[in-house]
C-alpha cells in the first residue's frame, strides 16, 4: 500500500465520538450516582414517596450507555491503530443505521469478509461512521485494507 505525501484528512467524527463519549459517560455516571445516593439516603424519609429518583437513575443509565458506545468505538479504533495487524477485506454489505455523528458523518453497518494471513476467511459486522475518504471505498464488492486485533479477530476497523 503506497503512502500519500499529503497529510491525512482530519476526521471530525473521531474527535466528536471521543469527546461525546467522555462527556455522556461522565454525565451519565454522575446522574446515576446521584440518583442512587438519593434513593439510599431519602428512601424512608420522604412523606409523599419518591420524587426525582425515578427520573435521574434511568437518565444516568441512558447517558452512560450512549456515551459508552461512542467511547468504546473510538478507543477500540485507537488501540487497533497501534496494535492491529494489517489484512485485506471485501465489503459484503453496507447499510445505513440511522445514526449520525457530528451532523455530517452517517454511521453504517458494515459487513466485511476478512482475509487475514494464516486464517480462513470470516465475516464480521461493525458500526462505522463514514469519514471523508470512505464514501466510494466502502461499496459492496470493493477490497479494502483493515486492521485486525491480534487478541480477538472480531475487532476489525477499516484502515
Legacy VTK file of the C-alpha trace (Angstrom):
# vtk DataFile Version 3.0
C-alpha trace
ASCII
DATASET POLYDATA
POINTS 159 float
0.000 0.000 0.000
1.535 3.311 -1.097
1.559 6.136 1.433
0.252 9.506 0.372
2.600 12.535 0.525
-0.335 14.619 1.737
-1.241 14.809 5.426
-4.292 12.748 6.394
-7.681 14.406 6.135
-8.860 15.312 9.656
-11.811 13.196 10.693
-14.116 15.253 12.896
-16.308 12.242 13.648
-13.462 10.553 15.524
-12.854 13.581 17.732
-16.584 14.033 18.261
-17.017 10.387 19.271
-14.215 10.663 21.818
-15.490 13.931 23.310
-19.179 12.961 23.290
-18.363 9.535 24.661
-16.389 11.012 27.545
-18.966 13.707 28.331
-22.034 11.457 28.070
-20.432 8.651 30.070
-19.232 11.049 32.771
-22.585 12.817 32.984
-24.438 9.501 32.987
-22.329 8.078 35.797
-22.760 11.305 37.782
-26.559 11.214 37.389
-26.641 7.513 38.170
-24.565 8.043 41.305
-26.655 10.998 42.484
-29.884 9.103 41.901
-28.659 6.067 43.807
-27.420 8.220 46.708
-30.815 9.935 46.850
-32.524 6.553 46.868
-30.336 5.248 49.676
-30.425 8.381 51.843
-34.001 9.569 51.375
-35.831 6.278 50.745
-37.708 6.202 54.046
-37.571 9.948 54.812
-39.878 11.227 52.096
-43.536 11.658 53.019
-45.023 11.525 49.523
-42.749 8.759 48.280
-40.001 9.042 45.726
-39.691 12.302 43.827
-36.796 12.821 41.445
-35.022 9.466 41.781
-37.181 7.573 39.259
-36.129 10.142 36.641
-32.450 10.643 37.496
-31.454 6.966 37.634
-32.824 5.997 34.158
-31.417 9.225 32.677
-27.999 8.375 34.083
-28.271 4.860 32.731
-29.239 6.098 29.238
-26.441 8.688 29.121
-23.918 6.066 30.272
-24.984 3.554 27.624
-24.957 6.066 24.741
-21.665 7.615 25.844
-20.137 4.212 26.402
-20.939 3.167 22.829
-19.253 6.271 21.381
-16.255 5.943 23.675
-15.818 2.214 23.078
-15.917 2.621 19.294
-13.247 5.325 19.248
-10.964 3.774 21.888
-11.084 0.454 20.044
-10.103 2.226 16.817
-7.168 3.957 18.509
-5.992 0.695 20.083
-6.144 -1.085 16.721
-4.153 1.697 15.033
-1.302 0.940 17.455
-1.541 -2.840 17.840
-3.622 -4.078 14.905
-2.420 -6.435 12.201
-2.970 -5.334 8.611
-5.197 -7.550 6.474
-7.496 -7.347 3.459
-11.282 -7.484 3.460
-14.088 -7.479 0.929
-17.133 -5.297 1.631
-20.102 -7.677 1.721
-22.777 -5.162 2.777
-23.040 -1.518 3.792
-26.342 -0.315 5.315
-27.310 2.998 6.913
-28.131 2.649 10.640
-29.941 5.975 11.036
-27.276 7.247 13.444
-25.413 10.480 12.616
-22.241 11.747 14.304
-21.420 15.468 14.297
-24.305 16.209 11.861
-22.095 15.213 8.919
-20.984 11.596 9.358
-23.578 8.874 8.904
-22.967 5.599 10.707
-23.264 2.473 8.587
-23.488 -1.197 9.493
-20.594 -2.668 7.585
-20.248 -6.391 6.901
-16.740 -7.421 5.846
-15.228 -10.741 4.771
-11.767 -10.574 6.345
-8.912 -12.425 4.657
-6.013 -12.440 7.131
-2.761 -14.368 6.650
-2.901 -17.868 8.092
-6.661 -17.818 8.745
-9.707 -18.935 6.862
-11.820 -16.003 5.591
-14.526 -14.956 8.053
-17.249 -12.312 8.190
-17.558 -9.572 10.769
-20.183 -6.825 11.158
-19.423 -3.445 12.710
-20.913 0.040 13.031
-18.710 2.582 11.292
-19.003 6.390 10.799
-18.312 7.225 7.161
-15.355 9.593 7.045
-14.335 11.961 4.241
-12.436 9.163 2.408
-14.929 6.352 2.949
-17.740 7.265 0.549
-16.523 5.363 -2.502
-14.256 2.886 -0.687
-16.961 1.152 1.307
-19.045 -0.026 -1.634
-20.249 -3.629 -1.816
-17.653 -5.779 -3.577
-14.664 -3.462 -3.007
-11.470 -4.802 -1.445
-10.149 -2.601 1.374
-7.357 -2.658 3.935
-8.359 -3.374 7.538
-6.719 -3.575 10.939
-7.442 -6.765 12.889
-6.839 -7.274 16.589
-4.262 -9.943 17.441
-6.365 -10.739 20.553
-9.807 -11.053 19.023
-10.319 -11.435 15.263
-13.784 -9.862 15.533
-12.204 -6.490 16.374
-11.782 -5.015 12.903
-11.671 -1.442 11.583
-11.122 -0.135 8.047
-7.588 1.156 7.546
LINES 1 160
159 0 1 2 3 4 5 6 7 8 9 10 11 12 13 14 15 16 17 18 19 20 21 22 23 24 25 26 27 28 29 30 31 32 33 34 35 36 37 38 39 40 41 42 43 44 45 46 47 48 49 50 51 52 53 54 55 56 57 58 59 60 61 62 63 64 65 66 67 68 69 70 71 72 73 74 75 76 77 78 79 80 81 82 83 84 85 86 87 88 89 90 91 92 93 94 95 96 97 98 99 100 101 102 103 104 105 106 107 108 109 110 111 112 113 114 115 116 117 118 119 120 121 122 123 124 125 126 127 128 129 130 131 132 133 134 135 136 137 138 139 140 141 142 143 144 145 146 147 148 149 150 151 152 153 154 155 156 157 158
